[in-house]
């Protein structure tokens, strides 16, 4: 009798164990047709300038794009991981931090995103000085870092294992601007640059490139503190030099200050000015400058007439529906970074930094403007880099929409002639 009781008790215990295992997460697979269990969210960090002295307007555009990237991953791609990875399907969640455009806040923000928020990758970088400070930290913590719109050549030339570039680099910009200067016959170039890695790096790069392709050009540079509120004394020196082209290497508020005070001292509108990046495509450009914006030439990384992938078209439609304005490059770029990270997670079937980095190096990914982007271990500054097109564009009328601006460079995309 006692042995039968003991045997019945053992059978009961075994039965309870079987039921517990079958009901536990990761136990028996869900029956066909039943929705798989949802895993915890996979967090992607957005570290970008959202306050001064950083370019907060750029940070806002980047944040919008990253958020739409997460929406695309969750609604169109069906999340990350899932049955193909023998795992629960997880949604992507965005965690945002402000680097204020300073290396110190950038490093602190990156460490917080990784240690406290547990992000698996970080996108959104805009200021080169911040990205350069973050690069060794990304390698130390083994968390992939994307340069969304920072361009210093050293970001990729230093061959960091966890740093990936999807933006035009300084060498590309210098080559395009120098060729533009040569083709349009400019002879006296004044470079007005802020005292950041972006400003000084682009100054040196353009001087070197002009020495190669236009050795007859006379080039002088002026470097200013980006915190200054008055460039009048400096611009009077520029006026005395008598340039036939001014290269504006300010970012954010300093870029506008150079334009406004160049008008005040009589340099503009008579002297053509090139702004070194695409700040004129933002809605606030005409609000800030009004008629002073007419005639400005600027570097752009995208034009509305360029083709988009199906993902890019989805983003464009969603952006316009949500914000009642066209999507701009900064938002497209951040969107692309997020969906590429998600695809790398799915290819690696892992959210571990080294696994994601390896997938990025070996795989191919759909982005907003490319169907097959890759990040190979290439030589020099092409390491971990997706190359992007670069254009020089001019506004020829006040309040001109970006899609009606004249493309001046490259020659195969030219839509009109330079208005002086």
SVG drawing of the C-alpha trace seen along z (x, -y; Angstrom):
<svg xmlns="http://www.w3.org/2000/svg" viewBox="-4 -97 53 99">
<polyline fill="none" stroke="black" stroke-width="0.4" points="0.0,0.0 2.8,-2.5 4.7,-1.7 1.6,-2.4 1.0,-5.7 4.6,-6.7 4.4,-5.6 1.2,-7.6 2.8,-10.7 5.8,-10.4 3.6,-10.1 1.7,-13.3 4.9,-15.2 6.2,-14.2 2.9,-15.2 3.1,-18.7 6.6,-19.1 5.6,-18.2 2.7,-20.8 5.0,-23.5 7.6,-23.0 5.0,-23.0 3.6,-26.3 6.9,-28.0 8.3,-30.6 10.6,-28.9 9.1,-25.5 6.8,-23.7 6.3,-25.7 3.0,-27.4 0.5,-25.4 0.2,-26.3 -1.8,-29.4 -1.3,-30.7 0.5,-34.1 4.1,-33.6 4.8,-35.2 6.2,-38.7 9.7,-39.3 11.0,-42.3 11.6,-45.5 14.9,-45.8 16.2,-49.4 18.1,-51.5 19.6,-54.7 19.4,-58.1 22.2,-60.4 21.9,-63.7 22.0,-67.5 18.8,-68.7 20.0,-71.9 22.7,-74.6 25.5,-74.8 24.6,-71.9 22.5,-72.1 19.2,-71.3 17.1,-71.7 19.2,-68.9 18.7,-66.8 15.0,-67.2 14.9,-66.0 17.2,-63.1 14.9,-62.1 11.8,-62.2 13.5,-59.9 14.7,-57.4 11.2,-57.2 9.7,-56.5 12.4,-53.9 11.2,-52.1 7.6,-52.3 8.7,-50.8 10.5,-47.9 7.6,-47.1 4.8,-47.6 6.3,-46.6 9.2,-44.3 7.2,-42.7 9.7,-43.5 13.1,-41.8 14.2,-38.3 11.1,-36.0 10.6,-32.4 13.4,-32.6 15.8,-33.1 13.9,-30.5 13.0,-33.4 10.1,-35.5 9.4,-38.5 10.4,-41.8 9.5,-45.4 12.1,-48.1 12.0,-50.9 13.8,-54.3 15.6,-55.8 16.7,-59.4 19.5,-61.4 20.8,-64.9 24.6,-65.4 24.2,-69.2 26.9,-69.1 29.7,-68.7 32.0,-65.7 31.6,-65.7 27.8,-65.4 28.1,-63.0 30.3,-60.5 28.1,-60.8 25.0,-60.2 26.4,-57.3 27.5,-55.6 24.0,-56.1 22.3,-54.7 24.4,-51.6 24.6,-51.1 21.2,-52.2 18.9,-52.0 20.5,-48.9 20.4,-49.9 22.0,-47.6 23.2,-50.3 23.3,-54.1 22.5,-56.3 22.0,-60.0 25.5,-61.5 25.7,-64.9 28.7,-66.8 32.1,-65.4 33.8,-66.4 31.2,-64.4 31.5,-61.3 35.3,-61.3 35.0,-61.4 32.5,-58.5 34.3,-56.2 36.8,-54.7 34.0,-54.4 31.9,-52.5 34.8,-50.1 35.4,-49.8 31.7,-49.0 31.3,-47.0 28.1,-48.8 27.7,-49.8 27.7,-53.5 26.3,-55.1 27.5,-58.4 24.2,-59.7 25.5,-63.1 29.0,-63.7 31.7,-63.8 35.2,-63.9 37.4,-61.6 39.0,-60.2 35.7,-58.7 36.3,-55.9 40.0,-56.3 40.8,-55.2 39.2,-51.8 37.1,-51.5 35.5,-48.1 32.1,-49.4 31.7,-52.6 29.7,-52.8 29.4,-55.7 26.4,-56.5 27.2,-60.1 29.5,-62.0 33.0,-62.4 35.2,-65.5 37.3,-64.2 34.2,-63.8 33.0,-67.3 36.4,-68.9 36.7,-67.1 33.3,-68.2 33.6,-71.8 37.1,-72.1 35.9,-70.7 33.0,-73.2 35.4,-76.1 37.6,-74.9 34.7,-74.5 33.2,-77.9 36.5,-79.7 36.7,-81.2 40.2,-82.5 40.1,-84.1 38.5,-81.9 37.7,-83.1 37.0,-80.3 35.1,-81.3 35.1,-78.4 34.0,-77.7 36.7,-76.3 35.4,-72.7 36.7,-69.5 34.2,-70.0 35.3,-73.6 39.0,-73.2 39.0,-69.7 37.1,-71.0 39.3,-74.0 42.4,-72.0 40.8,-69.5 39.6,-72.1 43.0,-73.9 44.8,-70.7 42.3,-69.7 42.5,-73.1 46.2,-72.9 45.9,-69.8 43.1,-70.6 43.2,-74.5 46.8,-75.4 46.3,-78.9 43.5,-79.8 44.4,-82.1 42.9,-80.8 42.7,-82.4 40.9,-81.2 39.5,-82.8 38.6,-80.6 36.2,-81.9 34.8,-80.7 31.4,-79.2 30.0,-80.8 30.7,-84.3 27.7,-86.6 29.6,-89.2 31.7,-88.3 31.8,-91.9 35.6,-92.5 36.4,-89.2 34.2,-89.7 35.6,-93.2 39.0,-91.4 37.4,-89.1 36.0,-92.0 39.5,-93.6 40.8,-90.4 38.3,-90.8 37.2,-87.2 35.2,-86.1 33.7,-83.2 33.1,-82.7 33.0,-79.2 30.7,-79.2 31.9,-76.5 29.5,-77.4 27.0,-74.8 23.6,-75.8 23.4,-79.4 26.9,-80.3 26.1,-79.5 23.2,-82.0 25.3,-84.6 27.9,-84.5 25.2,-85.1 23.5,-87.9 26.6,-89.8 28.2,-89.3 25.2,-91.2 25.7,-93.9 29.3,-94.5 28.5,-94.5 30.1,-91.2 26.7,-89.8 24.9,-89.6 27.7,-90.7 30.0,-87.8 28.7,-84.2 28.6,-82.2 28.7,-78.4 27.3,-76.9 29.1,-73.7 26.0,-71.5 22.3,-71.3 21.0,-73.7 19.2,-75.7 16.7,-72.9 15.2,-73.3 11.9,-75.3 13.6,-77.8 16.1,-78.9 13.8,-81.4 12.3,-82.3 15.8,-83.3 17.1,-84.9 14.3,-86.0 15.6,-87.8 19.2,-87.3 18.8,-83.6 18.5,-84.3 21.6,-83.3 23.0,-81.1 24.8,-78.0 24.9,-75.0 26.1,-71.4 23.2,-68.9 23.1,-65.1 19.7,-64.5 17.4,-66.1 13.7,-65.4 14.2,-64.2 16.4,-61.3 14.9,-57.8 13.9,-56.2 13.6,-52.6 10.2,-51.3 11.3,-51.9 12.2,-55.5 8.9,-56.0 7.1,-54.7 9.0,-57.0 8.4,-60.0 4.6,-59.4 4.5,-58.8 6.6,-61.9 4.5,-64.2 1.3,-62.8 2.7,-63.3 4.5,-66.6 2.8,-68.3 6.1,-69.0 8.5,-67.0 11.1,-64.7 14.6,-66.1 18.0,-64.3 18.7,-64.3 15.4,-62.4 15.9,-60.0 19.5,-59.2 18.3,-58.4 15.4,-56.4 17.9,-54.4 20.2,-53.8 17.5,-52.3 16.1,-50.0 19.7,-48.8 20.4,-48.0 17.1,-46.0 18.1,-44.0 21.5,-43.3 19.9,-42.1 17.7,-39.7 20.7,-38.5 22.7,-37.9 19.7,-36.5 21.3,-38.4 21.2,-41.7 24.8,-41.4 27.0,-44.2 29.8,-42.0 27.2,-39.9 25.5,-43.0 28.8,-44.5 29.8,-41.3 26.5,-41.2 26.9,-44.8 30.4,-43.9 29.2,-40.9 25.6,-41.5 23.7,-43.7 20.8,-46.0 17.9,-48.0 18.1,-51.7 16.1,-54.7 18.0,-55.3 19.9,-52.0 18.6,-48.5 21.9,-46.9 24.0,-48.9 27.1,-47.3 29.8,-48.2 32.9,-46.4 36.3,-46.4 37.7,-48.5 40.9,-50.4 41.5,-53.9 38.5,-56.1 36.1,-53.7 36.2,-51.4 32.6,-50.6 31.2,-53.3 28.3,-53.6 29.0,-56.2 26.4,-58.8 25.9,-61.3 26.8,-65.0 25.4,-68.0 25.9,-71.7 22.6,-73.6 21.6,-77.3 18.4,-79.2 17.6,-81.6 14.4,-83.2 13.2,-84.2 11.2,-81.4 12.1,-79.0 11.1,-75.4 14.1,-73.0 12.8,-70.8 12.9,-73.9 16.5,-75.0 19.1,-74.8 21.5,-71.9 24.9,-73.2 27.1,-70.2 27.8,-67.4 27.6,-68.1 25.5,-65.0 22.8,-66.3 23.0,-70.0 19.6,-71.7 20.7,-75.3 23.5,-77.8 25.0,-79.8 23.4,-83.1 25.8,-85.7"/>
</svg>
